[in-house]
Amino acid sequence: MNEPTTPAEASPTVAAHAARTLSTRRIILLSIAGVLVVALVATLLVFRPWEGRAEARPAPIPKSQTQVEPALGECTAPPEGDGSSPGLAPAAADDAFGGWEQRLNDTAATTRFSASEDVREGLTSLSLTSGTGAQPPVPERFEQSVPVTTGETLTVAFSSKAATAGSQVSIVLGPNAVAKRLAIPDGAEWADTSVSYTVPRGMASLSVAIEITSLQGEVLIDGLTVQRNGTELLVNGGFEDTSAVLSIDNATLLFDGAPDSRDLNVRTRVAAATTIAWCVSGGETEYGGVSTFEDGLVQVPVEYSDPGLYTVKISMHHAGQLVERSATFGVVPPRNGVPSGIGIAAHFQGGVARMTNAPATLAMLGADSVRFEVPWQRIEKEPGVYTYPQYIDQVMGAYETAGMSVLTVPAYYNPLYDQGKTPSTDRGLQGYSAYTGALLSKYPASGGLTEIYNEYDHIFNTGACGTTPDCYMRMLVPAAAAAKATNPAATVYGPSTAGMQVRFDWLAPFIAQGGLDHVDVLTFHPYTQPEGPTLLDSQLQELNGMIAAAKPGVDVPISFTEMGWATVDGWVSRDEQAAYTAQTAPIALKAGVDSIYWFTLADTGSDRSNYEASFGFFETASTFTPNTYQPKISAIALAVSQRMLGGATFSAEENWGEGVKAYTFTTADGRTITAAWAPDAPASVAVEDLPDGKVLDMNGRQVDAEDSLDIGEAPVYLVHND
């Protein structure tokens, strides 16, 4: 899979509100007389003992899903006053807007993107002001892309207001070479602009950007539309989907530790004291309350201690309209401090806040490393001169502070060499090698890990030489030498072959040509989707035999530097993604795999038919959670897998009956744990035939099995009573 990079004109990922999440709920219905329930709820809603967050915490109200929502008016807050807007407090930072992403420039942005209640229509418009008092050193962009067809004619319209003359702000359609720029006119009143636009030849995706070259005072934009025969193509062109009115600003939505130390921080910029209703579900009991913002903050307690995926629903009235939002969050077992061998393949996208907060989420998952493809063309713009964008420094610094290693992948091309294609000439390969060394030199605290290219055997290789092991060796040998010259303790990863499964047809000649003499860790991407990973069991044993024959007596670590499943409708469900993730760890540990870098941290779009955008363990970026991502059930399964098997060694393959895979491991703290699943069809195992112990499901919750234990594709863990 490729790292989204930002050349002169990139197509940004379209972010939207989080897609639906499938979760397994266990609801226990309490036998409470209906009249008593009504009386209890009425009393609570009248006297509201939970109000005043500092004085008292709302206690959980045991209810089923069918009881809790009517009891709280379906989590609907009471209307405020006469429905007029109390106004938004001044923005102290950027607001998030669904569908729009700020382009990452080499220097920090100066423009503040915030919501305004000075509107042409609706509740909010986009306000552009200077956040620093300075002008942008280079044009700054707020952008998204829409699918188009060559030669079609679109209607583009927007409303704008620029009371102070002299700003240079434009709506830009298409890449610079053929861009159409629509300047925002000066004027103290709202002005409407509408034009026709014909899509240039060869264009399948149209970038739509708000470009800021200079600002004088405030510029407002509202009602931006891009339509095909009356059908809207743009996401959130009215700027109504924003974090300004209601958001959760936690740095991570995974929690562990003591229940009373966890809160969901709900924020608003609405200036007046506003009331929200909230309810939390996903456990055996559900609870909720009604609270009033104090200084723009309400803290919703996370009362659950059982691991699992949960949902919070929040509603409030604003300007006469009901605002309803929901988000998933997860509770994971306490971290155990064991080196996990788990990494996450992440991207430089989602906004600086999400990127720099991500180490906290990775820590909750149990990961101790992250993998980034670092765009060569963004860093070497003059031969031999390396200038690092501020956002890359910020992200690398965040992982350094968190004590996590970073596996850097020098990727993929540079227009200074080989016409911007994958390097294949002597000069291009020399430039790539020098860049590889420069990356390690720039970030010495990242652990000295580097992977020579990404999926050289796949479509990301555009070089003249080709995709063969012979061509890769021409790149690997000098690049690995440059890495070792920069840092003798550097760990060189390669060849990073693409899926599917183990590519013996490529790895065999690579090993025969002495490739293992130039890498410290053998890497590949053994995707098996839409199937599970069980078929890798025999393939990894075969690969180990091949390595042993080539390097007898030498330990050659193996790493999956990408692995995962895309949660695409009709392909792999969210529950299947979680189950396959949990299956992979025991298979890999049995074969002695050193590490797995899971692809990827978060979905990069809301299109449920887009495979490349749907591999995330977390949902796509949402304005409701502007500083982090909302977990899928696979994130919980990954964290539980690490707590069960992180640092474990394989002991034996057990016979739990036909169709059941059962592998036993000894953990770093001396426990004996068996991971078991039935990959093809559900099975049942007599409890009396199993060792004594405690059984946990894939999500870390205890399984009560009296006579028999039902086993499916979601693994269970038997923690032996040693």
Secondary structure, 3 states (H helix, E strand, C coil): CCCCCCCCCCCCCCCCCCCCCCCCCCCCCCCCCHHHHHHHHHHHHHHCCCCCCCCCCCCCCCCCHHHHHHHCCCCCCCCCCCCCCCCECCCCCCCCECCCEECCCCCCCCEEEEEECCCCCCCCEEEEEECCCCCCCCCEEEEEEEECCCCCEEEEEEEEEECCCCCEEEEEECCHHHCEEEECCCEEEEEEEEEEEECCCCCCEEEEEEEEEECCCCEEEEEEEEEECCEECCCCCCCCCECCCCEECCCCCEECCCHHHCEEEEECCECCCCEEEEEEECCCCCEEEEEECECCEEEEECCCCCCEEEEEEEEEEECCEEEEEEEEEEECCCCCCCCCCEEEECCCCCCHHHHHHHHHHHHHHCCCEEEEEEEHHHHEEECCEECCCHHHHHHHHHHHHCCCEEEEEEECCCCCCHHHCCCCCHHHHHHHHHHHHHHHHHCHHHCCEEECCCCCCCCCCCCCCCCCHHHHHHHHHHHHHHHHHHCCCCEEEEEEECCCCCCHHHHHHHHHCCHHHCCCEEEECCCCCCCCCCCHHHHHHHHHHHHHHHCCCCCCCEEECCCCCCCCCCCCCHHHHHHHHHHHHHHHHHCCCCEEEEECCECCCCCCCCCCCCCCCECCCCCCCCCCCCECHHHHHHHHHHHHHCCCEEEEECCCCCCCEEEEEECCCCCEEEEEECCCCCEEEEHHHCCCEEEECCCCCECCCCCEEEECCCCEEEEECC
